[in-house]
Amino acid sequence: MHRNRIYCVTVALLTAICCAHAQDANYWNSSYCAGGFTTPGAVIAYNKDSGMLFYNPALLAWSHKSTATINATLYQFESINLKNGVGTGYSLHSKGASVIPQMISGVVSFKHAGFAYALLREPSMSFQATQRKDVQQNVLNDSYSPGTEYYIGQVALQNSTVNTTALMAAGFEITPSLSAGFSLAAQLRKQTYDLDITSRALVNAPDSIYPPISSSEESYLLSYLNVGLQLKGGLAYNNGRHHLGLTVGLPQVQIGGRGTLLSDFEVNNIRDELDINFNLLANTRQTSLHNKYKTPLSIGLGYAFDYSSSGQIYLAAEYFARVKEYNVVTPRNDTYIRPDTGGFDETTSALLKFKDIHRAVFNLAAGISFNFTPAVQGYCSFRTDFTYADDKHFKDENGMVANLSNWSQYHLQLGANFRKRKFNLRPGLLFTYGSTHNFMQPINFDNPNEQNFLQGDPHTVKATRFATGLMLSYVHNL
């Protein structure tokens, strides 16, 4: 009975610590999307753009200019604030500036067809923050540690993702009003997730020169590379001042990938309800882990209307289907909890899995273009970027969720295109805002005690993200 109790308590403790955190889940975060009207080529319906016309590859058939390269660079400032993220008055705040080269591409145009190639680097949210609490507060039971204890809690949280895509596309004219096209993208995804939590209290023992320490420490570091292929098809239709576009993106096909996991959990000198000291050590490092990254089926529809000879109104929508729960990285059932007595290793995979799930999402965008002068055209667009986070539908609380945020975002873009005979220069201002009151704390320093193994009782708090950027795109016309 004692052995079974220790087994159950150990697994329950690891389950409580290895809990899911809210996730980072947005499809239209990058300005190169169906709603990125200001970004060259980021459209579904024909907008007479000067640049890379293959978000809908069918538009390549009507790209009458060959371009040597498109260079797009984003200068971005980002601020993410998790208010009271680890306790009252202890927020997690990540902010920083970055220079992100977004795309290099070329288009070769013929009379009734066009071909394009590109190397894209999609900017994504990057979060890195630390916090620490050093106070005297009543953490341990007064029956053996009367009064307040010296308590120190600290946390470091990092999550960063980089997507690099090599893409080839072709578009062909079927009739003077109808064209079709397809694109094939090879995506390299690199992600690093790092969570480190330490919670410690000195036991009040007046007769001891070196008092005992009660502590709970958690570390989870995972990094992986994933390679996949994605096929997209498109149609485009023009009828005078009206332009329609349709895209269908298939789910990504896995090519391969490898991941590395380093995890450590340690509990020292925690007394349970029967006044028995509880200690735990769990540690593993696993390399060459297989991984997978899933993208949903997507269907996009766009409409552009020429309200004048020089201006357009643009509308777009894209539907992303549901993705059922799956493991991005599944650890092996190697030895983890020490000592390995009683088959603890059978729980390793479930406790340390890196999981994901997507609900269905429907995003909308609207834009308008207008001429300042015959050589200068202005752009303005707005798009939604609803979250696909669906934490409440995970099968259990074991493991880590693949990303960080769970909030919807809204993007505003303002820009202008300066047209010359041999090139086009397009600067743009980008603004993003998102918030939620349902971000789950990774730990709560307000009330650490023996019952929660000094992890506190986490609850939901407010999180906000603000980002602003300057985009510069250069298109050289052959």
LOTORVEX-844437 format. One line per field, with one value per residue (C-alpha): residue number from 0; x, y, z. Coordinates in Angstrom, 2 decimals. Layout:
<nodes>
roro c(NUM  ...) .
u c(X  ...) .
v c(Y  ...) .
w c(Z  ...) .
</nodes>
This chain:
<nodes>
roro c(0  1  2  3  4  5  6  7  8  9  10  11  12  13  14  15  16  17  18  19  20  21  22  23  24  25  26  27  28  29  30  31  32  33  34  35  36  37  38  39  40  41  42  43  44  45  46  47  48  49  50  51  52  53  54  55  56  57  58  59  60  61  62  63  64  65  66  67  68  69  70  71  72  73  74  75  76  77  78  79  80  81  82  83  84  85  86  87  88  89  90  91  92  93  94  95  96  97  98  99  100  101  102  103  104  105  106  107  108  109  110  111  112  113  114  115  116  117  118  119  120  121  122  123  124  125  126  127  128  129  130  131  132  133  134  135  136  137  138  139  140  141  142  143  144  145  146  147  148  149  150  151  152  153  154  155  156  157  158  159  160  161  162  163  164  165  166  167  168  169  170  171  172  173  174  175  176  177  178  179  180  181  182  183  184  185  186  187  188  189  190  191  192  193  194  195  196  197  198  199  200  201  202  203  204  205  206  207  208  209  210  211  212  213  214  215  216  217  218  219  220  221  222  223  224  225  226  227  228  229  230  231  232  233  234  235  236  237  238  239  240  241  242  243  244  245  246  247  248  249  250  251  252  253  254  255  256  257  258  259  260  261  262  263  264  265  266  267  268  269  270  271  272  273  274  275  276  277  278  279  280  281  282  283  284  285  286  287  288  289  290  291  292  293  294  295  296  297  298  299  300  301  302  303  304  305  306  307  308  309  310  311  312  313  314  315  316  317  318  319  320  321  322  323  324  325  326  327  328  329  330  331  332  333  334  335  336  337  338  339  340  341  342  343  344  345  346  347  348  349  350  351  352  353  354  355  356  357  358  359  360  361  362  363  364  365  366  367  368  369  370  371  372  373  374  375  376  377  378  379  380  381  382  383  384  385  386  387  388  389  390  391  392  393  394  395  396  397  398  399  400  401  402  403  404  405  406  407  408  409  410  411  412  413  414  415  416  417  418  419  420  421  422  423  424  425  426  427  428  429  430  431  432  433  434  435  436  437  438  439  440  441  442  443  444  445  446  447  448  449  450  451  452  453  454  455  456  457  458  459  460  461  462  463  464  465  466  467  468  469  470  471  472  473  474  475  476  477) .
u c(0.00  2.85  4.55  1.32  0.72  4.20  3.65  0.29  1.58  4.65  2.68  0.09  2.85  4.47  1.09  0.46  3.83  3.99  0.82  -0.23  0.37  -1.66  -0.65  0.51  -1.94  -2.47  -2.42  -2.29  0.46  2.79  1.98  2.48  -1.03  -4.37  -5.12  -1.74  -2.93  -0.01  2.64  3.53  1.68  -0.18  -3.60  -6.08  -7.87  -6.10  -4.93  -2.61  0.31  3.84  5.45  5.25  1.81  1.64  -0.09  -2.71  -0.45  -3.11  -2.31  1.09  -0.58  -1.38  1.92  3.17  6.48  9.44  11.15  14.70  14.22  11.93  13.57  11.27  12.62  10.66  11.99  9.81  9.26  7.21  5.89  4.09  2.91  1.46  0.09  0.56  1.93  3.46  1.72  0.23  2.66  4.94  4.34  6.15  7.11  8.90  9.90  12.50  13.35  14.42  15.34  13.71  14.51  11.18  11.54  13.78  12.05  11.82  9.11  9.51  6.57  5.49  2.54  0.03  1.95  4.19  6.66  8.03  10.46  10.95  12.69  10.47  11.19  7.97  8.29  6.61  6.09  9.22  8.80  11.52  10.97  12.16  10.73  11.78  10.17  12.30  10.22  9.33  5.93  4.15  4.81  5.22  2.93  3.36  3.35  7.01  8.00  6.23  5.99  7.08  9.82  12.46  10.98  12.52  10.67  11.91  10.87  12.38  10.18  11.21  9.42  10.63  9.73  11.24  9.67  11.77  10.03  11.40  8.60  8.02  4.82  3.31  0.19  -1.43  -4.09  -7.04  -9.12  -8.59  -10.70  -9.73  -6.40  -5.20  -2.01  -0.29  2.59  4.80  6.41  9.10  9.06  11.78  10.41  12.68  11.28  12.84  10.75  12.37  10.64  12.58  10.84  12.38  10.44  12.29  11.68  13.97  12.39  12.30  14.52  16.00  18.27  19.89  22.81  21.99  18.18  16.54  15.28  11.95  12.04  10.39  12.32  11.15  13.06  11.80  13.90  12.86  14.13  13.35  13.66  10.84  10.68  7.44  5.90  2.68  0.75  -1.62  -3.88  -5.64  -8.10  -8.51  -11.31  -11.51  -14.63  -14.12  -13.92  -14.58  -11.88  -12.30  -9.79  -9.92  -7.15  -7.07  -4.12  -3.63  -2.34  1.42  3.08  5.79  9.30  11.21  12.63  14.56  14.18  16.10  14.51  16.18  13.97  14.54  12.10  13.13  11.11  12.89  11.61  7.93  5.66  2.34  -0.89  0.44  3.54  5.79  8.67  8.29  11.24  11.34  14.02  13.18  15.62  16.08  17.81  16.53  17.94  16.94  13.25  10.87  8.49  5.68  4.04  0.52  -1.18  -4.89  -6.76  -7.41  -9.80  -9.41  -11.71  -10.91  -12.75  -11.34  -13.36  -11.89  -13.80  -11.71  -8.99  -6.37  -7.98  -9.35  -11.39  -10.19  -11.97  -10.65  -11.56  -9.81  -11.12  -8.78  -10.09  -9.74  -6.65  -7.20  -4.88  -1.47  2.05  4.56  7.28  6.68  9.44  10.44  9.45  13.00  13.90  12.78  11.59  14.41  14.91  13.27  11.27  7.80  7.65  7.74  9.35  6.02  4.71  7.59  6.10  2.74  4.25  6.75  4.90  4.85  1.32  -0.90  -4.53  -6.33  -9.94  -11.43  -10.79  -12.37  -10.37  -11.49  -9.61  -10.45  -8.21  -8.26  -5.73  -5.71  -3.38  -1.63  0.06  0.40  3.62  2.64  -0.12  -1.34  -2.56  -4.55  -5.77  -7.17  -7.39  -8.48  -6.20  -8.29  -6.60  -6.94  -6.08  -8.39  -6.85  -10.09  -10.41  -7.11  -7.65  -5.64  -3.43  -0.19  2.68  3.43  1.45  3.51  3.30  2.64  -0.24  -3.98  -5.23  -6.76  -5.00  -5.90  -3.58  -3.59  -1.33  -0.58  1.75  2.64  4.15  6.62  6.72  9.67  10.42  12.96  11.80  9.06  9.75  7.07  7.37  4.67  3.73  2.36  0.46  -0.73  -2.75  -4.16  -5.33  -7.04  -8.10  -7.63  -3.87  -3.05  -0.12  2.75  3.15  1.65  4.02  1.09  0.30  3.01  2.52  2.97  -0.38  0.63  4.32  5.35  3.95  1.03  -2.47  -2.27  -5.25  -6.01  -4.67  -4.65  -2.16  -1.58  0.59  1.49  3.78  4.71  6.97  8.36  8.33  10.50  9.98  12.04  11.01  13.40  11.65  13.46) .
v c(0.00  2.40  1.78  2.35  5.56  6.85  5.98  7.78  10.86  11.03  10.84  13.30  15.75  15.55  15.96  19.09  20.59  19.52  21.39  23.03  26.73  28.96  29.06  31.36  30.78  33.18  32.52  36.13  37.48  37.96  40.82  38.38  36.90  37.19  40.36  42.07  44.46  46.86  44.17  43.57  40.53  39.69  39.54  36.98  39.13  41.12  44.50  45.54  45.30  46.04  43.17  39.59  38.37  34.87  34.63  33.63  31.99  32.43  36.16  35.43  34.96  38.71  39.95  41.71  42.79  40.56  41.52  40.66  40.77  41.95  42.86  43.42  44.25  44.82  47.07  46.11  47.00  44.56  44.65  41.77  42.26  39.50  41.61  39.89  37.00  35.20  37.01  40.31  43.04  40.57  40.86  39.17  41.80  41.09  43.92  44.52  45.80  43.68  43.91  41.11  40.46  39.16  38.14  37.87  36.88  37.09  36.88  35.85  36.92  35.69  36.64  34.30  32.90  33.82  31.99  33.06  32.01  33.37  32.92  34.14  34.63  35.08  37.15  35.58  36.48  36.12  36.16  36.33  37.47  36.86  37.66  37.20  37.56  37.80  38.40  37.12  35.48  32.58  29.70  26.61  25.15  26.77  23.36  22.86  26.31  28.98  32.51  33.89  32.26  33.71  32.94  33.30  32.51  33.12  32.27  32.57  31.99  32.05  31.00  31.86  30.52  31.23  30.05  30.12  29.19  28.48  28.82  28.27  29.27  29.37  30.95  30.36  32.23  29.99  32.72  36.50  36.71  33.53  32.20  29.38  28.66  26.63  27.02  24.61  25.75  24.02  25.30  25.05  25.72  26.22  26.60  26.96  26.75  27.25  27.38  27.55  27.91  27.88  28.26  28.00  28.73  28.48  26.42  28.31  26.16  28.31  25.53  24.97  27.00  25.78  25.53  23.07  24.33  23.41  23.81  23.03  23.44  22.91  23.13  22.30  23.14  21.90  22.85  21.29  21.70  20.62  20.48  20.16  20.77  22.62  22.85  25.68  26.20  29.33  30.81  34.43  36.06  39.57  41.23  44.91  46.70  43.53  41.05  37.76  35.32  31.91  29.94  26.49  25.56  21.90  20.69  20.48  17.18  16.18  15.61  15.19  16.82  16.31  17.69  17.78  17.82  18.58  18.42  18.45  18.44  18.44  18.66  18.80  18.65  19.24  17.87  16.35  16.24  13.26  15.26  13.05  14.68  14.32  14.44  13.93  13.89  13.57  14.25  13.36  14.47  13.04  13.76  12.91  13.05  12.81  15.72  16.95  20.27  20.39  23.13  23.06  23.09  26.73  28.37  32.02  34.30  37.82  40.61  43.85  46.68  49.46  52.44  54.71  54.41  54.60  53.19  49.93  48.60  45.19  42.57  39.17  36.28  33.04  29.99  27.65  24.22  22.54  20.53  17.80  17.43  16.03  15.98  18.27  16.35  13.04  12.05  8.43  6.49  6.57  6.72  10.06  9.78  8.56  6.04  4.02  1.57  0.45  1.40  5.19  5.41  4.45  7.94  9.95  10.45  11.67  14.00  15.68  15.77  19.03  19.27  21.43  21.78  24.24  25.31  26.52  30.20  32.67  35.89  39.02  41.90  45.17  47.60  50.62  52.11  55.59  57.86  60.84  61.59  59.57  58.09  57.71  55.38  55.09  51.99  51.37  48.02  46.38  42.69  40.45  37.72  35.52  32.98  29.27  28.45  25.76  24.80  23.66  20.81  19.10  15.54  16.07  18.60  16.71  18.16  21.58  23.48  24.33  28.11  30.98  33.36  32.78  36.18  37.47  40.33  43.20  44.68  48.10  48.91  52.26  52.59  54.15  52.92  55.16  54.07  54.65  53.19  50.66  50.10  50.43  51.46  50.78  51.89  50.91  51.39  48.33  48.31  45.30  45.07  42.08  41.31  38.72  38.28  34.51  33.99  31.22  31.94  29.40  29.82  32.06  33.53  34.87  31.67  28.98  26.25  22.53  21.62  23.10  22.10  25.77  26.40  28.51  28.31  29.77  31.64  33.66  37.20  39.91  39.79  42.39  42.62  45.75  45.83  48.50  48.24  49.96  47.82  48.70  46.81  47.32  45.86  46.08  45.87  44.22) .
w c(0.00  0.88  -2.46  -4.36  -2.45  -3.29  -6.96  -7.08  -5.24  -7.49  -10.71  -9.37  -8.44  -11.87  -13.50  -11.45  -12.31  -15.97  -16.77  -20.00  -20.56  -22.87  -26.48  -29.21  -32.03  -34.92  -38.68  -39.93  -37.67  -40.66  -43.03  -45.90  -45.74  -47.51  -45.54  -45.95  -48.64  -48.10  -48.54  -52.22  -53.52  -50.32  -51.96  -53.28  -55.88  -58.61  -57.34  -60.20  -57.82  -58.90  -57.11  -56.01  -57.07  -55.75  -52.41  -54.94  -57.55  -60.26  -60.32  -61.79  -65.17  -65.21  -63.84  -66.94  -65.46  -64.68  -61.44  -60.53  -56.75  -54.03  -50.79  -47.84  -44.40  -41.22  -38.46  -35.51  -31.87  -29.80  -26.25  -24.52  -20.94  -18.77  -15.92  -12.54  -14.61  -11.60  -8.73  -7.66  -8.67  -10.43  -14.16  -17.02  -19.56  -22.83  -25.15  -27.79  -31.24  -34.20  -37.86  -39.85  -43.53  -44.78  -48.41  -51.44  -54.65  -58.40  -61.04  -64.69  -66.83  -70.24  -72.41  -70.78  -67.80  -64.93  -62.70  -59.35  -56.65  -53.16  -49.87  -47.04  -43.36  -41.44  -38.26  -35.28  -31.67  -29.59  -25.82  -23.18  -19.60  -16.04  -12.62  -8.99  -5.56  -2.39  0.74  4.20  4.11  5.73  3.32  5.50  8.16  11.57  13.25  12.31  10.97  13.05  11.68  8.34  6.28  4.01  0.61  -2.87  -6.06  -9.56  -13.10  -16.59  -19.64  -23.28  -26.45  -29.95  -33.37  -36.79  -40.05  -43.22  -46.46  -49.93  -52.46  -56.17  -57.96  -61.44  -62.93  -66.32  -68.24  -69.16  -70.81  -70.93  -67.76  -65.91  -64.67  -62.44  -60.56  -57.91  -55.48  -53.58  -50.35  -48.33  -44.76  -42.14  -38.67  -35.67  -32.18  -28.74  -25.58  -22.17  -18.78  -15.49  -12.12  -8.65  -5.39  -2.05  1.63  4.67  7.45  10.74  12.95  15.76  17.00  13.63  12.27  8.77  8.61  6.20  2.85  1.35  -2.42  -5.72  -8.97  -12.52  -15.80  -19.29  -22.35  -25.78  -29.23  -32.58  -36.33  -38.64  -42.44  -44.40  -47.83  -48.53  -51.81  -52.64  -55.65  -56.82  -59.31  -60.36  -62.37  -63.83  -65.21  -65.90  -62.56  -60.56  -59.54  -57.69  -56.28  -54.63  -52.90  -51.35  -49.13  -48.31  -44.94  -44.66  -45.55  -43.10  -44.44  -41.21  -38.14  -34.94  -31.44  -28.16  -24.71  -21.37  -18.30  -14.57  -11.63  -8.01  -4.79  -1.44  2.12  1.37  4.13  3.12  5.11  7.16  8.18  6.03  4.19  0.44  -1.95  -5.69  -8.37  -12.06  -14.86  -18.51  -21.69  -24.95  -28.39  -31.98  -31.08  -34.03  -34.35  -36.57  -37.21  -38.61  -40.60  -41.46  -44.72  -45.62  -48.10  -49.02  -51.00  -52.17  -54.00  -55.40  -56.95  -59.10  -57.76  -59.98  -62.59  -59.86  -56.71  -55.39  -52.51  -51.38  -49.24  -48.22  -45.95  -45.13  -43.32  -41.47  -40.54  -37.15  -36.24  -33.69  -30.71  -31.55  -30.15  -31.82  -29.98  -28.20  -25.74  -25.34  -22.23  -20.89  -17.23  -15.79  -12.18  -9.89  -8.51  -11.28  -9.18  -10.12  -13.78  -13.43  -16.89  -18.47  -17.65  -19.14  -22.59  -21.27  -18.66  -21.00  -24.33  -26.33  -27.68  -29.88  -30.94  -33.27  -33.40  -36.69  -37.48  -39.93  -40.54  -42.42  -44.06  -45.80  -47.67  -49.93  -52.35  -53.85  -55.81  -54.25  -57.58  -60.81  -59.38  -55.72  -54.55  -50.97  -49.15  -45.99  -44.66  -41.54  -40.71  -37.89  -36.59  -34.36  -32.13  -32.78  -29.15  -27.81  -24.47  -22.85  -25.37  -24.59  -23.41  -20.21  -18.43  -18.96  -20.94  -22.37  -25.00  -28.05  -27.84  -25.47  -26.19  -26.49  -27.59  -30.82  -32.59  -34.90  -37.51  -39.18  -42.13  -43.78  -46.73  -50.06  -53.31  -55.16  -58.78  -61.10  -64.48  -63.18  -59.61  -57.01  -53.42  -50.82  -47.20  -44.74  -41.10  -39.30  -36.00  -34.00  -30.79  -28.94  -25.42  -23.25  -19.63  -19.82  -19.73  -17.26  -14.94  -15.04  -11.25  -8.55  -5.95  -3.91  -2.05  -2.22  0.39  0.94  -0.62  -4.00  -3.64  -3.41  -6.91  -5.72  -7.18  -10.72  -12.15  -15.27  -15.68  -18.34  -21.21  -23.92  -27.01  -28.94  -31.95  -34.42  -37.40  -40.46  -43.60  -46.62  -49.89  -53.02  -56.39  -59.34  -62.72  -65.60) .
</nodes>
